[in-house]
């Protein structure tokens, strides 16, 4: 299999080289590869999944594109399958855990400790939130943009408040994957702002719970609500300038 996969990618690159010269061709190529990856994840073939991702990287696909357009749609589909009772929670959790491990392997081994970047960000899930895949992707995007990144998945509010009190983060990001965790977010933001007041940290919110729209900054007392990873990183730069 390890010899077959690279040859398949080489053939696929030759076949689609002309199409990739146009934006439409590139989009179609990414869509096809995303569908292939989803099929591999659903078929429980971890080694084939990994070889698929490595093949895309070898074909020139950037890490950001791989995360947002190949892996993220697969995770969204897994979530939909669970909500529609087409897959058990254990199955979804197992598959998502494998994908998170692949993100770590594709990215940097020291992704989730503070580094000497031009700005620092703490990324965390709201207490009780179990969906952490998007947070791992966001961490890689901030790292790629030159930020120092710390990640705290499944930490308590007290732990987060203690951390931001002791460490000077420029930005604090909270991820909310489900609407059922939205109600206490305003109080959580207020607690984090109070704990980080000496450092004047900016606070932003993101996650699938906000993709439906309708929420405002005033609802939660945050400085930014980011709908996707790219906009989160881009707008974070603006927040730093406006401080």
C-alpha positions as CSV (number, residue, x, y, z in Angstrom):
1,X,0.0,0.0,0.0
2,X,2.8,2.4,0.9
3,X,4.2,2.1,-2.7
4,X,0.8,2.2,-4.4
5,X,-0.5,5.4,-2.7
6,X,2.4,7.7,-3.9
7,X,2.0,6.4,-7.5
8,X,-1.7,7.1,-7.4
9,X,-1.0,10.7,-6.3
10,X,1.6,11.1,-9.1
11,X,-0.9,9.9,-11.6
12,X,-3.6,12.1,-10.2
13,X,-1.3,15.2,-10.3
14,X,-0.5,14.5,-14.0
15,X,-4.2,14.1,-14.8
16,X,-5.3,17.3,-13.0
17,X,-2.3,19.5,-13.7
18,X,-4.1,21.4,-16.4
19,X,-7.2,22.0,-14.4
20,X,-5.2,23.3,-11.4
21,X,-4.1,26.3,-13.5
22,X,-7.6,27.8,-13.0
23,X,-9.4,28.6,-9.7
24,X,-12.3,26.4,-10.7
25,X,-9.9,23.5,-11.3
26,X,-8.2,23.9,-7.9
27,X,-11.6,24.0,-6.2
28,X,-12.8,20.9,-7.9
29,X,-9.6,19.1,-7.0
30,X,-9.9,20.0,-3.4
31,X,-13.5,18.9,-3.3
32,X,-12.7,15.6,-4.8
33,X,-9.8,15.0,-2.3
34,X,-12.1,16.0,0.6
35,X,-14.6,13.4,-0.5
36,X,-11.9,10.8,-0.8
37,X,-10.6,11.6,2.6
38,X,-14.1,11.4,4.1
39,X,-14.5,8.0,2.5
40,X,-11.3,6.8,4.1
41,X,-12.3,8.1,7.5
42,X,-15.7,6.3,7.3
43,X,-14.1,3.1,6.2
44,X,-11.8,3.0,9.3
45,X,-8.5,3.0,7.4
46,X,-6.2,5.1,9.5
47,X,-3.0,4.3,7.6
48,X,-4.7,5.1,4.3
49,X,-6.0,8.4,5.8
50,X,-2.5,9.3,6.8
51,X,-1.1,8.4,3.4
52,X,-3.8,10.5,1.7
53,X,-2.8,13.6,3.7
54,X,0.9,13.1,3.1
55,X,0.1,12.7,-0.6
56,X,-1.7,16.0,-0.7
57,X,1.1,17.8,1.1
58,X,3.6,16.2,-1.4
59,X,1.3,17.5,-4.2
60,X,1.8,21.0,-2.9
61,X,-1.3,21.6,-0.8
62,X,-0.6,24.0,2.1
63,X,-1.2,23.0,5.7
64,X,-3.9,25.6,6.1
65,X,-5.8,24.3,3.1
66,X,-5.4,20.7,4.2
67,X,-6.9,21.6,7.7
68,X,-9.7,23.8,6.6
69,X,-10.8,22.2,3.3
70,X,-10.0,18.5,3.7
71,X,-10.1,17.6,7.4
72,X,-12.6,20.1,8.8
73,X,-15.4,19.1,6.4
74,X,-14.9,15.5,7.5
75,X,-15.3,16.4,11.1
76,X,-18.5,18.4,10.4
77,X,-19.9,15.4,8.6
78,X,-19.1,13.2,11.5
79,X,-21.0,15.6,13.8
80,X,-24.0,15.6,11.5
81,X,-24.0,11.8,11.4
82,X,-24.0,11.7,15.2
83,X,-26.8,14.2,15.4
84,X,-28.8,12.2,12.9
85,X,-28.2,8.9,14.8
86,X,-26.1,7.5,11.9
87,X,-23.1,7.1,14.1
88,X,-22.5,6.5,17.8
89,X,-20.8,9.0,20.0
90,X,-18.0,6.5,20.7
91,X,-17.4,6.1,16.9
92,X,-17.3,9.9,16.4
93,X,-15.0,10.4,19.3
94,X,-12.6,7.7,18.2
95,X,-12.4,9.0,14.6
96,X,-12.0,12.6,15.8
97,X,-9.2,11.6,18.2
98,X,-7.4,10.0,15.3
99,X,-7.8,13.1,13.2
100,X,-6.5,15.3,16.0
101,X,-3.4,13.1,16.3
102,X,-2.8,13.6,12.6
103,X,-3.1,17.4,13.0
104,X,-0.3,17.2,15.6
105,X,1.8,15.1,13.3
106,X,1.3,17.3,10.3
107,X,2.0,20.5,12.4
108,X,4.6,21.2,15.0
109,X,5.3,18.9,17.9
110,X,5.5,21.9,20.2
111,X,2.3,23.5,18.9
112,X,0.6,23.9,22.2
113,X,3.2,25.6,24.5
114,X,4.1,29.2,24.5
115,X,6.8,30.2,22.1
116,X,8.6,33.5,21.2
117,X,6.1,34.8,18.7
118,X,5.2,38.4,17.9
119,X,2.0,38.1,19.9
120,X,0.5,35.5,22.3
121,X,-2.9,33.8,22.3
122,X,-4.6,31.3,24.7
123,X,-7.1,29.0,23.0
124,X,-9.5,27.1,25.1
125,X,-12.8,25.3,25.0
126,X,-15.6,26.6,27.2
127,X,-16.1,24.3,30.3
128,X,-17.9,21.1,29.4
129,X,-17.3,21.3,25.7
130,X,-15.9,18.1,24.3
131,X,-15.5,19.2,20.6
132,X,-11.9,20.2,20.4
133,X,-11.0,19.5,16.8
134,X,-11.6,23.0,15.6
135,X,-9.4,24.4,18.4
136,X,-6.4,22.3,17.2
137,X,-6.9,23.6,13.7
138,X,-7.1,27.2,15.0
139,X,-3.9,26.7,17.0
140,X,-2.0,25.6,13.8
141,X,-3.3,28.7,11.9
142,X,-2.1,31.1,14.6
143,X,1.2,29.3,14.7
144,X,1.6,29.7,11.0
145,X,0.9,33.4,11.3
146,X,3.7,33.8,13.8
147,X,1.9,33.8,17.1
148,X,2.9,32.2,20.4
149,X,0.1,29.7,21.2
150,X,-1.1,28.0,24.3
151,X,-3.9,25.5,24.1
152,X,-6.1,24.4,27.0
153,X,-8.8,21.8,26.1
154,X,-11.3,20.8,28.7
155,X,-10.0,23.1,31.4
156,X,-12.2,24.5,34.2
157,X,-13.1,28.2,34.3
158,X,-11.1,28.5,37.5
159,X,-8.0,27.0,35.9
160,X,-8.3,29.4,32.9
161,X,-8.8,32.4,35.1
162,X,-5.7,31.4,37.1
163,X,-3.7,31.0,33.9
164,X,-4.6,34.4,32.4
165,X,-4.0,36.1,35.7
166,X,-0.4,34.7,35.8
167,X,0.5,34.9,32.1
168,X,0.2,38.0,29.9
169,X,-1.7,36.8,26.8
170,X,-2.5,39.4,24.1
171,X,-5.6,37.4,23.1
172,X,-7.9,34.8,24.7
173,X,-10.0,32.7,22.5
174,X,-13.0,30.5,23.7
175,X,-14.4,27.8,21.4
176,X,-18.1,26.9,21.7
177,X,-19.0,23.8,19.6
178,X,-22.6,23.4,20.7
179,X,-25.4,25.9,21.3
180,X,-26.2,24.3,24.6
181,X,-23.0,25.8,26.0
182,X,-23.9,29.4,25.0
183,X,-25.9,30.4,28.0
184,X,-23.1,30.9,30.5
185,X,-20.6,32.3,28.0
186,X,-21.2,35.9,29.0
187,X,-20.4,35.1,32.6
188,X,-17.3,33.2,31.5
189,X,-16.0,36.1,29.4
190,X,-16.6,38.5,32.3
191,X,-14.6,36.2,34.6
192,X,-11.7,35.9,32.2
193,X,-11.7,39.7,31.5
194,X,-11.5,40.4,35.3
195,X,-8.7,37.8,35.8
196,X,-6.7,39.2,32.9
197,X,-7.4,42.9,33.5
198,X,-3.8,43.7,34.4
199,X,-2.6,42.4,31.0
200,X,-5.5,44.0,29.1
201,X,-6.1,40.8,27.1
202,X,-8.6,40.9,24.3
203,X,-11.2,38.1,24.2
204,X,-12.8,36.5,21.1
205,X,-15.3,33.7,20.7
206,X,-15.6,31.1,17.9
207,X,-16.8,27.6,17.1
208,X,-19.7,26.0,15.4
209,X,-22.3,27.4,17.8
210,X,-21.8,30.8,16.2
211,X,-22.1,29.7,12.6
212,X,-25.9,30.2,12.5
213,X,-25.4,33.9,13.1
214,X,-27.6,36.2,15.2
215,X,-25.2,36.6,18.1
216,X,-23.7,39.9,18.9
217,X,-20.7,41.0,20.9
218,X,-23.0,42.7,23.3
219,X,-24.6,39.4,24.1
220,X,-21.4,38.0,25.5
221,X,-19.1,41.0,26.2
222,X,-16.4,39.8,23.9
223,X,-14.2,41.8,21.6
224,X,-14.7,39.6,18.5
225,X,-16.8,36.7,17.3
226,X,-15.0,34.7,14.6
227,X,-17.0,32.5,12.2
228,X,-14.0,30.6,10.9
229,X,-10.3,30.1,11.5
230,X,-9.1,32.4,8.8
231,X,-11.2,35.3,9.9
232,X,-10.1,34.7,13.5
233,X,-6.5,35.1,12.7
234,X,-6.9,38.0,10.4
235,X,-9.2,40.0,12.8
236,X,-7.0,39.2,15.7
237,X,-4.3,41.3,14.1
238,X,-6.8,44.3,14.0
239,X,-7.6,43.8,17.7
240,X,-3.9,44.2,18.6
241,X,-3.6,47.4,16.6
242,X,-6.7,48.9,18.3
243,X,-5.6,48.1,21.9
